Amino acid sequence: MTTRVLTGSKQQIAQQVASLEGEVREAIVFVDEPIDPSALPVPATVEDLFREMEPYMANVGQVDDSREAIYTLMEGE
């Protein structure tokens, strides 16, 4: 038994199957489902993303997040 992958349009694949020697017992067919545009998810806005992450955010007030502050050792480190 030989396995073959046939690609192309429906007509091209049908012609290739018809011209195969021997008996064809099985075929696997992939059919793309039509996409309903109303069923697609609405893209999230930046505000939505931040609102979603709000429970995980730390609110510490004024923080010095400059490069110098990040790489300078603090007392006790």
Secondary structure by P-SEA (a helix, b strand, c coil): cbbbbbbccaaaaaaaaaaccccccbbbbbbbcccccccccccccaaaaaaaacccccccccccccccccccccccc
